[in-house]
């Protein structure tokens, strides 16, 4: 690969037609590597280095540089400590080992982040998304697969196609709305002044200090203190909220900053660049549109799964919630020994008085015809 060195760079702008690898190093210069048989347009002006790579790209940069990624059509991998990063579009997978702060959107594949020093804002990840550790405020919106994160403070308004697992010191603000097609598991150390509302297709469990509560009918609400921080949860599966610290077992399998590892990446990229045909079809595809549509499909499926689970729970428990527990009618006295009924037809257990009460409720429009039928069936089975 061809190697170029640039000094006094404070901003790096990147666009790549293939995969991009970025290493954070202690050197103050920026090193650029790209296949010699492929075009790579590089411009430098007032401390800004702009790179438009037509093939694979390897960069070594100091952590003081701000990185702006306009579009990468392959995968993005970073190792070592990097400065603030903004990502507009990555059509493959995204792996970031350690970053000062990150704002990212439109990740077509999976995304994993090892460590974030300060605030982060991520939206539209089509696959699975995980964050090993985040110190600042974490904002996430739109994940097609599973979402797992460990953070200091969390602000979440998102729909996730799979499961949600979050471990945090606290949730902040009144805009926390989590919707999952699967289950939701939250481990929050500080739940003071927090209001939690949960709707679940399964069981809702709540464990905080000496409070242990469980709801089997899919709905749960509790307020600690002022309730100024609120969390609204909707899940197709079970929901569990606890103050117990747990290990979410998020993968921290990242590369290294060693020259040997970077050389291996270079050899892999060189081999792939020789195998390519030379034709570039990337401009024919709308990456943002594809990612957006993929996210919408998965989140729509998640919403539908949640809705089906809610309807199932609603049907199961609506009778009990609407009418309360209907007492069983008193058991009739036992007939004398040897007595046999003259009628061989089994009579209904619904008394005339109970039937008239249901019909009167229907006439007064307190219940619908369908609800009246369900009530009568319930009385017959009681």
C-alpha positions as CSV (number, residue, x, y, z in Angstrom):
1,X,0.0,0.0,0.0
2,X,1.0,3.6,-0.6
3,X,1.8,5.6,2.5
4,X,1.5,9.4,3.0
5,X,2.2,11.5,6.1
6,X,0.4,14.8,6.9
7,X,1.2,17.2,9.8
8,X,-0.7,19.9,11.7
9,X,-4.1,18.2,11.1
10,X,-7.0,19.0,13.4
11,X,-10.0,17.8,11.4
12,X,-10.3,14.6,9.3
13,X,-13.1,14.1,6.7
14,X,-13.5,10.6,5.3
15,X,-15.5,9.1,2.5
16,X,-14.7,5.5,1.4
17,X,-16.0,3.1,-1.2
18,X,-14.7,0.1,0.7
19,X,-13.8,-0.7,4.3
20,X,-11.9,1.8,6.5
21,X,-9.6,1.0,9.4
22,X,-8.5,3.8,11.9
23,X,-5.8,3.4,14.5
24,X,-5.3,5.9,17.3
25,X,-1.6,6.4,18.0
26,X,0.8,8.7,20.0
27,X,2.3,10.3,16.9
28,X,1.2,13.8,16.1
29,X,1.0,13.2,12.4
30,X,-1.6,11.5,10.3
31,X,-0.6,8.5,8.2
32,X,-2.7,7.5,5.2
33,X,-2.4,4.1,3.5
34,X,-4.3,3.0,0.4
35,X,-3.8,0.5,-2.5
36,X,-1.4,1.9,-5.1
37,X,-3.5,0.6,-8.0
38,X,-6.6,2.5,-6.7
39,X,-7.5,6.1,-6.7
40,X,-7.6,8.1,-3.5
41,X,-8.4,11.8,-3.6
42,X,-6.8,13.8,-0.7
43,X,-7.1,17.5,0.0
44,X,-5.5,19.6,2.7
45,X,-6.6,23.1,3.7
46,X,-6.3,25.0,7.0
47,X,-5.8,22.0,9.2
48,X,-8.5,19.9,7.5
49,X,-7.6,16.7,5.7
50,X,-10.3,15.5,3.3
51,X,-10.0,11.9,1.9
52,X,-12.2,10.3,-0.7
53,X,-10.9,6.7,-1.1
54,X,-12.1,4.7,-4.1
55,X,-10.9,1.5,-2.3
56,X,-9.7,0.3,1.1
57,X,-8.2,2.9,3.5
58,X,-6.0,2.6,6.6
59,X,-5.4,5.7,8.8
60,X,-3.3,6.3,11.9
61,X,-4.3,9.4,13.7
62,X,-3.6,11.2,17.1
63,X,-6.5,11.4,19.6
64,X,-6.6,15.2,19.3
65,X,-8.2,15.1,15.9
66,X,-11.9,15.4,15.2
67,X,-13.2,12.8,12.8
68,X,-16.1,13.3,10.4
69,X,-17.2,10.2,8.4
70,X,-19.5,11.2,5.5
71,X,-20.0,7.7,4.0
72,X,-18.3,4.3,4.1
73,X,-19.7,1.6,1.9
74,X,-17.9,-1.2,3.7
75,X,-17.0,-1.8,7.4
76,X,-15.6,0.7,9.8
77,X,-13.1,-0.6,12.5
78,X,-11.2,1.6,14.9
79,X,-8.6,0.6,17.6
80,X,-7.0,2.7,20.3
81,X,-8.2,6.0,21.7
82,X,-9.8,8.4,19.3
83,X,-11.1,12.0,19.6
84,X,-14.7,13.1,18.9
85,X,-16.3,11.3,15.9
86,X,-19.4,12.0,13.8
87,X,-20.7,9.2,11.5
88,X,-23.4,9.9,8.8
89,X,-23.5,6.5,7.1
90,X,-21.8,3.1,7.3
91,X,-23.2,0.4,5.0
92,X,-21.4,-2.5,6.9
93,X,-20.6,-3.2,10.5
94,X,-19.1,-0.6,12.8
95,X,-16.6,-1.5,15.6
96,X,-15.2,1.4,17.8
97,X,-12.9,0.5,20.6
98,X,-12.5,3.8,22.5
99,X,-13.8,7.2,21.7
100,X,-14.1,10.6,23.3
101,X,-17.6,11.2,22.1
102,X,-19.7,10.0,19.2
103,X,-22.7,11.0,17.1
104,X,-23.7,8.4,14.6
105,X,-26.6,7.4,12.4
106,X,-27.4,5.0,9.6
107,X,-25.4,1.9,10.5
108,X,-26.6,-0.9,8.2
109,X,-24.9,-3.8,10.1
110,X,-24.1,-4.5,13.7
111,X,-22.4,-1.8,15.9
112,X,-20.3,-2.3,19.0
113,X,-18.5,0.4,21.0
114,X,-16.1,-0.4,23.8
115,X,-15.8,2.8,25.8
116,X,-17.2,6.4,25.4
117,X,-15.6,9.1,27.5
118,X,-18.5,11.7,27.3
119,X,-21.9,12.2,25.8
120,X,-23.1,10.1,22.8
121,X,-26.0,10.1,20.4
122,X,-26.7,7.1,18.2
123,X,-29.7,6.6,15.9
124,X,-30.7,4.0,13.2
125,X,-28.6,0.9,13.8
126,X,-30.0,-1.9,11.6
127,X,-28.5,-4.8,13.4
128,X,-27.4,-5.5,17.0
129,X,-26.0,-2.6,19.0
130,X,-23.8,-2.9,22.2
131,X,-21.9,-0.4,24.3
132,X,-19.4,-1.8,26.9
133,X,-19.1,1.4,29.0
134,X,-20.3,5.0,28.6
135,X,-19.4,7.6,31.1
136,X,-21.5,10.5,29.9
137,X,-25.1,10.7,28.8
138,X,-26.2,8.1,26.3
139,X,-29.0,8.8,23.8
140,X,-30.1,6.0,21.4
141,X,-33.0,5.9,18.9
142,X,-33.8,3.0,16.6
143,X,-32.2,-0.4,16.8
144,X,-33.2,-3.2,14.5
145,X,-31.8,-6.1,16.6
146,X,-30.8,-6.4,20.3
147,X,-29.6,-3.5,22.3
148,X,-27.2,-3.8,25.3
149,X,-25.4,-1.0,27.1
150,X,-23.7,0.0,30.3
151,X,-23.7,3.7,31.0
152,X,-23.6,6.3,33.8
153,X,-26.7,8.2,32.8
154,X,-29.2,7.1,30.2
155,X,-31.8,9.0,28.1
156,X,-33.6,6.6,25.8
157,X,-36.5,7.0,23.4
158,X,-36.2,4.0,21.1
159,X,-37.9,1.1,19.5
160,X,-35.8,-2.1,19.4
161,X,-36.6,-5.1,17.3
162,X,-35.2,-7.6,19.8
163,X,-34.3,-7.4,23.5
164,X,-33.1,-4.5,25.6
165,X,-30.5,-4.9,28.4
166,X,-29.3,-1.7,30.1
167,X,-27.2,-1.2,33.2
168,X,-27.0,2.4,34.4
169,X,-26.6,4.6,37.5
170,X,-29.8,6.4,36.6
171,X,-32.3,7.4,33.9
172,X,-32.6,11.1,33.4
173,X,-35.6,13.3,32.3
174,X,-39.1,12.5,31.2
175,X,-38.4,11.3,27.7
176,X,-37.4,7.7,28.4
177,X,-39.7,5.5,26.3
178,X,-38.4,2.0,25.6
179,X,-40.3,-0.3,23.3
180,X,-38.9,-3.9,22.6
181,X,-40.2,-6.7,20.5
182,X,-38.6,-9.1,23.0
183,X,-37.9,-8.5,26.7
184,X,-36.6,-5.5,28.7
185,X,-34.1,-5.9,31.5
186,X,-33.0,-2.7,33.3
187,X,-30.4,-2.6,36.1
188,X,-30.6,0.9,37.6
189,X,-28.7,1.7,40.8
190,X,-30.6,5.0,41.6
191,X,-34.3,4.9,41.2
192,X,-35.1,7.8,43.5
193,X,-37.5,10.4,42.1
194,X,-38.3,8.0,39.3
195,X,-41.7,6.9,38.0
196,X,-41.9,3.6,36.1
197,X,-44.8,2.5,33.9
198,X,-44.6,-0.9,32.2
199,X,-46.8,-2.9,29.9
200,X,-45.6,-6.4,29.0
201,X,-46.7,-9.4,27.1
202,X,-45.3,-11.5,30.0
203,X,-44.4,-10.8,33.6
204,X,-43.3,-7.5,35.1
205,X,-40.8,-7.8,38.0
206,X,-39.6,-4.9,40.2
207,X,-36.8,-5.1,42.8
208,X,-35.5,-2.0,44.5
209,X,-34.0,-2.0,48.0
210,X,-36.6,-3.6,50.2
211,X,-39.4,-3.4,47.5
212,X,-40.1,-6.6,45.6
213,X,-43.2,-6.7,43.4
214,X,-44.3,-8.8,40.5
215,X,-47.2,-8.3,38.1
216,X,-48.6,-11.3,36.1
217,X,-51.2,-9.3,34.2
218,X,-48.9,-7.3,32.1
219,X,-49.2,-3.9,33.7
220,X,-47.2,-2.2,36.4
221,X,-46.7,1.3,37.8
222,X,-44.7,2.7,40.7
223,X,-43.4,6.1,41.7
224,X,-40.4,6.7,44.0
225,X,-40.1,10.2,45.4
226,X,-41.1,13.1,43.2
227,X,-41.2,11.0,40.0
228,X,-39.5,13.8,38.0
229,X,-37.6,11.2,36.0
230,X,-40.0,8.8,34.2
231,X,-39.5,5.6,32.3
232,X,-42.2,4.1,30.1
233,X,-41.7,0.5,29.0
234,X,-43.5,-1.6,26.5
235,X,-42.3,-5.1,25.7
236,X,-43.6,-8.2,23.9
237,X,-41.8,-10.4,26.5
238,X,-41.0,-10.0,30.2
239,X,-39.9,-6.8,31.9
240,X,-37.5,-6.7,34.8
241,X,-36.3,-3.6,36.7
242,X,-33.8,-4.0,39.4
243,X,-31.1,-2.1,41.3
244,X,-28.7,-5.0,41.3
245,X,-25.5,-4.4,39.4
246,X,-24.9,-7.2,36.9
247,X,-22.5,-8.1,34.1
248,X,-24.3,-7.8,30.8
249,X,-21.5,-9.9,29.2
250,X,-21.0,-7.4,26.3
251,X,-18.2,-8.4,24.0
252,X,-15.0,-6.4,24.2
253,X,-13.2,-8.3,21.4
254,X,-11.4,-5.5,19.6
255,X,-8.1,-5.3,17.6
256,X,-4.9,-3.8,18.9
257,X,-2.8,-0.7,18.0
258,X,0.3,-2.8,17.4
259,X,2.1,-2.4,14.1
260,X,1.8,-6.2,13.6
261,X,-2.0,-6.0,13.7
262,X,-2.2,-3.0,11.4
263,X,0.1,-4.8,8.9
264,X,-2.3,-7.8,9.0
265,X,-5.1,-5.4,8.1
266,X,-3.0,-4.0,5.3
267,X,-2.3,-7.4,3.8
268,X,-6.0,-8.3,3.9
269,X,-7.0,-5.1,2.2
270,X,-4.3,-5.4,-0.5
271,X,-5.5,-8.9,-1.3
272,X,-9.1,-7.9,-1.6
273,X,-8.2,-4.8,-3.7
274,X,-6.5,-7.1,-6.2
275,X,-9.6,-9.3,-6.4
276,X,-12.0,-6.4,-7.2
277,X,-13.2,-5.9,-10.8
278,X,-12.6,-2.2,-10.8
279,X,-16.2,-1.3,-11.4
280,X,-17.8,0.9,-8.8
281,X,-21.5,0.5,-8.3
282,X,-21.7,2.3,-4.9
283,X,-23.3,5.4,-6.2
284,X,-26.3,3.4,-7.5
285,X,-27.4,2.7,-3.9
286,X,-29.1,4.9,-1.5
287,X,-27.5,3.9,1.8
288,X,-29.5,6.2,4.0
289,X,-32.7,5.1,2.4
290,X,-31.8,1.4,2.8
291,X,-30.9,1.8,6.4
292,X,-33.9,3.8,7.2
293,X,-36.2,1.3,5.5
294,X,-34.5,-1.6,7.2
295,X,-34.9,0.1,10.6
296,X,-38.5,1.0,9.9
297,X,-39.3,-2.7,8.9
298,X,-37.7,-4.1,12.1
299,X,-39.1,-1.5,14.4
300,X,-42.6,-1.9,12.8
301,X,-42.3,-5.7,13.4
302,X,-41.3,-4.9,17.0
303,X,-44.3,-2.6,17.4
304,X,-46.6,-5.3,16.0
305,X,-45.1,-7.9,18.3
306,X,-45.7,-5.6,21.3
307,X,-49.2,-4.9,20.1
308,X,-50.1,-8.6,19.8
309,X,-48.7,-9.3,23.2
310,X,-50.6,-6.4,24.7
311,X,-53.8,-7.6,23.0
312,X,-53.2,-11.2,24.3
313,X,-52.8,-9.9,27.9
314,X,-55.7,-7.6,27.5
315,X,-58.0,-10.4,26.5
316,X,-56.7,-12.5,29.3
317,X,-57.3,-10.0,32.0
318,X,-59.9,-7.5,30.7
319,X,-62.8,-9.4,32.3
320,X,-61.1,-9.3,35.7
321,X,-60.2,-5.6,35.4
322,X,-63.6,-4.5,34.1
323,X,-65.9,-6.5,36.2
324,X,-63.8,-7.6,39.2
325,X,-63.9,-11.1,40.6
326,X,-67.5,-12.5,40.2
327,X,-68.3,-14.7,43.2
328,X,-69.4,-18.2,42.5
329,X,-73.1,-18.9,43.1
330,X,-73.8,-20.9,46.3
331,X,-73.5,-24.6,46.0
332,X,-77.0,-26.2,46.0
333,X,-77.8,-28.6,48.8
334,X,-77.0,-32.2,48.2
335,X,-80.0,-34.3,47.2
336,X,-81.2,-37.2,49.4
337,X,-79.3,-40.4,49.1
338,X,-80.5,-42.4,46.2
339,X,-82.3,-39.5,44.5
340,X,-82.1,-39.4,40.7
341,X,-83.0,-36.4,38.6
342,X,-85.9,-36.9,36.3
343,X,-84.3,-34.6,33.7
344,X,-81.3,-35.9,31.9
345,X,-80.5,-32.4,30.5
346,X,-77.7,-30.5,32.2
347,X,-78.9,-27.1,33.4
348,X,-76.9,-23.9,33.1
349,X,-75.1,-22.7,36.2
350,X,-76.1,-19.1,35.4
351,X,-79.1,-18.0,37.5
352,X,-81.9,-16.0,36.0
353,X,-81.0,-13.1,38.3
354,X,-77.4,-13.1,37.1
355,X,-78.5,-13.3,33.4
356,X,-80.9,-10.4,34.0
357,X,-78.1,-8.3,35.5
358,X,-75.9,-8.9,32.5
359,X,-78.7,-8.0,30.1
360,X,-79.5,-4.9,32.1
361,X,-75.8,-3.8,31.8
362,X,-76.0,-4.4,28.1
363,X,-79.2,-2.4,27.8
364,X,-77.7,0.5,29.8
365,X,-74.7,0.4,27.3
366,X,-72.3,-0.2,30.2
367,X,-70.9,-3.1,28.3
368,X,-70.8,-4.2,24.6
369,X,-72.5,-7.3,23.2
370,X,-69.1,-9.0,23.0
371,X,-68.4,-8.2,26.7
372,X,-71.8,-9.5,27.7
373,X,-71.1,-12.8,25.9
374,X,-67.7,-13.1,27.6
375,X,-69.3,-12.4,31.0
376,X,-72.0,-15.0,30.5
377,X,-69.4,-17.5,29.4
378,X,-67.3,-16.8,32.4
379,X,-70.3,-17.2,34.8
380,X,-71.2,-20.5,33.1
381,X,-67.6,-21.8,33.6
382,X,-67.4,-20.6,37.3
